[in-house]
Amino acid sequence: MFTREQALAAPSRIFCGVPTTLAVVAIVVAGALAPARAFAQAQQAAPDDRPAGRDGSTLADAHRAFFNARYDEAAALAHALEADAPDDLAPCELRTSALLFQIKAALGDQTDREKAFTQCVACADLLAAFLSDSARGRTVARARLAAAPEDEAALFFLGKLDLNYVWLQLGTLGRKKGWDEYWEARRSLDAVLKRNPGHVRARVARAWIDYIVDTRMPRGTRWVLGGGDRKRALLSMQEAANTDAEFFVHVEALFALWDLQVRERQLPAAVVIARRLARDFPGNRELAKFLETHARVARH
């Protein structure tokens, strides 16, 4: 039988995939995605009704920078929006995601994560910003839930902020932290989906938990993390990508599905999605690099 400490001592790469590309996620190519017309309609949908910040920027601007892999710009835009609306959890969640990817990029591919972090000039400040935002956001979410347990948005953002913390600590930094946050995230997302099974972002985040636990954890320790289900994760991600949603919600689901298809070596299907995403996010270098390597897999 494994203890919690043994489970958390498992290889740090088990959580190396962040569920928001996050910028960068088995289906048949021809019918895998929502129809093109539905996607075009989703593009026209306003991502939210939040007012612009003092500098005129919006959350949509921050999302656009994020999905173009301009994480420093996304973090800065989200931070400005936080200053104008400190209780709004959406900019907080986006900023922690952007900061996480900045740290990951700064650390590079070194296997000794602690050594890489020590040698990284920018990482200490990035981590401090991440931890501060993460803690503040989760405090706000818990306070909202204490006042209104039915607050679905607060419940989702609490789970998502928790997951960002888990991905950072266990995956990016390789540190044995995040047990409590993992369970709070799992419970929060399950509660959202129990109330609203069609919540696209919650489905995507929950699918990542199922996939990572099932595919990256040693068989004997999966039960410690509540179990996972790779097939269910793939199906849930596909369904999320096929669901009508606001533009950036839809985009997040498509990026996640793409990432999973790449991991599963479903390259023809992944090329189709990457081409679609690259049309809207031409600045995303990871999409461009993938297409340069694999574009001949699926020609139209």
C-alpha positions in Angstrom: 0.0 0.0 0.0 1.3 3.5 -0.9 1.3 6.5 1.3 0.5 10.0 0.3 4.2 10.9 0.4 5.1 8.0 -1.9 2.4 9.0 -4.3 3.6 12.6 -4.4 7.2 11.3 -4.9 6.2 9.7 -8.2 8.0 11.1 -11.3 7.4 14.8 -11.5 6.5 14.6 -15.2 3.1 13.1 -14.4 1.6 16.6 -14.3 3.8 18.2 -16.9 0.7 18.9 -19.2 -1.3 21.9 -18.3 -4.9 21.5 -19.1 -5.5 25.4 -20.2 -3.5 25.4 -23.4 -3.6 25.5 -22.3 -1.5 26.9 -25.3 -0.6 23.9 -26.5 -3.8 19.5 -26.3 -9.8 9.4 -30.6 -11.4 10.8 -33.1 -12.0 10.5 -36.9 -10.6 13.4 -38.8 -13.6 14.1 -41.0 -16.2 14.3 -38.2 -14.2 15.1 -35.1 -14.9 18.7 -34.6 -18.0 21.0 -34.5 -19.1 22.0 -38.0 -17.3 24.9 -39.6 -20.4 27.1 -39.4 -20.7 26.5 -35.7 -17.1 27.4 -35.2 -17.5 30.6 -37.2 -20.5 31.5 -35.1 -18.5 30.9 -32.0 -15.8 33.3 -33.2 -18.4 36.0 -33.4 -19.7 35.5 -29.9 -18.5 38.0 -27.3 -16.2 36.2 -24.8 -17.7 38.0 -21.9 -19.4 41.3 -21.0 -16.7 42.7 -18.7 -15.8 46.3 -19.2 -12.4 47.3 -20.6 -9.7 48.2 -18.2 -8.3 51.7 -17.6 -5.9 51.2 -20.5 -8.7 50.1 -22.8 -7.7 46.5 -22.8 -10.1 43.7 -22.3 -10.1 40.1 -21.1 -10.4 39.1 -24.8 -7.1 40.9 -25.5 -5.5 38.9 -22.7 -6.9 35.7 -24.0 -5.8 36.4 -27.6 -2.3 37.1 -26.4 -2.3 33.9 -24.3 -3.5 31.6 -27.2 -0.9 33.3 -29.4 1.7 32.1 -26.8 2.6 35.7 -25.8 2.4 34.8 -22.2 4.2 37.8 -20.8 1.7 40.1 -22.6 -1.2 38.0 -21.4 0.0 38.1 -17.8 0.4 41.9 -18.0 -3.0 42.5 -19.5 -4.7 40.2 -17.0 -2.8 41.9 -14.1 -4.1 45.3 -15.2 -7.7 43.9 -15.3 -7.2 42.5 -11.8 -6.3 45.9 -10.5 -9.6 47.3 -11.8 -11.7 44.4 -10.5 -9.8 42.5 -7.7 -12.8 40.1 -7.1 -13.1 39.0 -10.7 -11.6 35.5 -10.8 -11.3 35.2 -14.6 -8.3 37.6 -15.0 -6.7 35.9 -12.0 -7.0 32.5 -13.4 -5.7 33.6 -16.8 -2.8 35.4 -15.3 -1.7 32.3 -13.2 -1.9 30.2 -16.4 0.2 32.7 -18.3 2.8 32.9 -15.5 2.9 29.1 -15.3 3.8 29.0 -19.0 6.4 31.7 -18.6 8.1 29.7 -15.9 8.0 26.5 -17.9 9.5 28.3 -20.9 12.2 29.9 -18.8 13.2 26.5 -17.2 13.6 24.9 -20.6 14.1 21.2 -21.0 16.6 20.6 -18.1 15.8 17.4 -16.2 17.1 18.8 -12.9 14.3 21.3 -12.2 15.7 22.7 -9.0 19.0 23.4 -10.6 17.2 25.0 -13.6 15.1 27.1 -11.3 18.2 28.3 -9.3 19.9 29.3 -12.5 16.8 31.0 -13.9 17.1 34.8 -13.6 13.4 35.6 -14.0 11.9 32.5 -12.3 11.9 33.7 -8.7 9.9 36.8 -9.5 7.5 34.9 -11.8 6.9 32.3 -9.1 6.3 34.9 -6.4 3.7 36.6 -8.7 2.1 33.2 -9.4 1.9 32.2 -5.7 0.5 35.6 -4.7 -2.2 35.6 -7.4 -3.1 32.0 -6.8 -3.5 32.4 -3.1 -5.5 35.6 -3.5 -7.8 34.1 -6.1 -8.5 31.0 -4.1 -9.2 33.1 -1.0 -11.7 35.2 -3.0 -13.3 32.0 -4.5 -13.7 30.4 -1.0 -15.2 33.6 0.4 -17.7 33.7 -2.4 -18.6 30.1 -1.9 -19.0 30.6 1.9 -21.6 33.3 1.1 -23.2 31.5 -1.8 -22.5 27.8 -2.1 -24.3 27.7 -5.4 -21.9 30.1 -7.0 -20.9 28.0 -10.0 -18.3 30.4 -11.3 -16.5 30.6 -8.0 -16.6 26.8 -7.7 -15.0 26.4 -11.1 -12.4 29.0 -10.7 -11.4 27.5 -7.3 -10.8 24.2 -9.0 -9.0 25.7 -11.9 -6.7 27.8 -9.7 -6.0 24.8 -7.6 -5.1 22.8 -10.7 -2.7 25.5 -12.0 -1.0 25.3 -8.6 -0.7 21.5 -8.9 0.6 21.6 -12.5 3.2 24.2 -11.4 4.5 22.4 -8.3 4.4 18.8 -9.4 5.0 19.2 -13.1 6.9 22.3 -13.9 9.0 22.5 -10.7 9.0 18.8 -9.8 8.2 19.6 -6.1 6.2 17.3 -3.9 3.5 19.9 -3.1 -0.1 20.3 -4.0 -1.9 17.3 -2.4 -4.6 19.4 -0.7 -5.0 21.6 -3.8 -5.4 18.5 -6.0 -8.3 17.1 -4.0 -10.0 20.5 -3.7 -9.7 20.9 -7.4 -11.1 17.4 -8.1 -14.0 18.0 -5.7 -14.8 21.4 -7.0 -14.8 20.4 -10.7 -17.0 17.3 -9.9 -19.4 19.6 -8.1 -19.6 21.9 -11.0 -20.3 19.1 -13.4 -22.9 17.5 -11.1 -24.8 20.7 -11.3 -24.0 21.6 -14.9 -22.8 18.6 -17.0 -22.4 20.9 -20.0 -19.9 23.2 -18.4 -17.2 23.1 -21.1 -14.2 24.5 -19.1 -14.9 22.2 -16.2 -15.2 19.2 -18.5 -11.8 20.1 -20.1 -10.1 20.5 -16.7 -11.6 17.4 -15.3 -10.6 15.4 -18.4 -7.0 16.5 -17.9 -7.1 15.0 -14.4 -8.5 11.7 -15.7 -5.9 11.6 -18.5 -2.8 12.5 -16.5 -3.6 10.2 -13.5 -4.3 7.3 -15.9 -1.3 7.7 -18.2 1.4 9.2 -16.0 0.9 7.6 -12.6 2.3 4.2 -11.8 -0.5 1.6 -11.7 -0.2 1.0 -8.0 -0.5 4.7 -7.0 -3.4 5.8 -9.2 -5.9 4.9 -6.5 -4.2 7.3 -4.1 -5.2 10.1 -6.5 -8.8 8.9 -6.9 -8.1 7.0 -10.2 -8.1 8.1 -13.8 -9.6 7.1 -17.0 -7.8 7.8 -20.3 -10.7 6.7 -22.6 -13.2 8.8 -20.7 -10.8 11.8 -20.8 -10.5 11.5 -24.6 -14.3 11.2 -25.1 -15.0 14.1 -22.7 -12.4 16.3 -24.4 -13.9 15.5 -27.8 -17.4 16.3 -26.6 -16.2 19.6 -25.1 -14.6 20.6 -28.4 -17.9 19.8 -30.2 -20.0 21.9 -27.8 -21.2 25.4 -28.8 -19.5 27.9 -26.5 -18.1 31.3 -26.4 -15.1 31.8 -28.7 -12.3 31.5 -26.2 -14.0 28.7 -24.2 -14.3 26.8 -27.5 -10.6 27.6 -28.4 -9.4 26.3 -25.0 -11.3 23.0 -25.6 -9.8 22.7 -29.1 -6.3 23.3 -27.8 -6.8 20.7 -25.2 -8.1 18.2 -27.7 -5.2 18.9 -30.0 -2.7 18.3 -27.1 -4.3 15.0 -26.3 -4.3 13.9 -29.9 -0.6 14.7 -30.2 0.1 12.7 -27.0 -2.0 9.8 -28.4 -0.1 10.1 -31.8 -3.4 10.8 -33.6 -1.5 13.0 -36.0 -4.0 13.4 -38.9 -6.7 14.6 -36.5 -4.2 16.8 -34.7 -3.1 18.5 -37.9 -6.7 19.3 -38.8 -7.2 21.1 -35.4 -3.8 22.8 -35.5 -4.6 24.2 -39.0 -7.9 25.6 -37.7 -6.3 27.1 -34.6 -3.3 28.6 -36.6 -5.7 30.6 -38.7 -6.9 32.4 -35.6 -3.7 32.4 -33.7 -0.9 32.9 -36.3 1.5 34.0 -33.7 1.5 30.7 -31.8 5.0 29.3 -32.5 4.2 25.9 -31.1 1.3 25.4 -33.6 3.6 26.6 -36.4 6.4 24.3 -35.4 4.0 21.3 -35.2 2.5 22.1 -38.6 6.0 22.4 -40.2 6.8 19.0 -38.9 3.5 17.2 -39.6 1.6 19.1 -42.2 2.0 16.4 -44.8 0.1 14.0 -42.5 -3.2 15.4 -43.6 -3.5 17.3 -46.9 -6.8 18.8 -48.1 
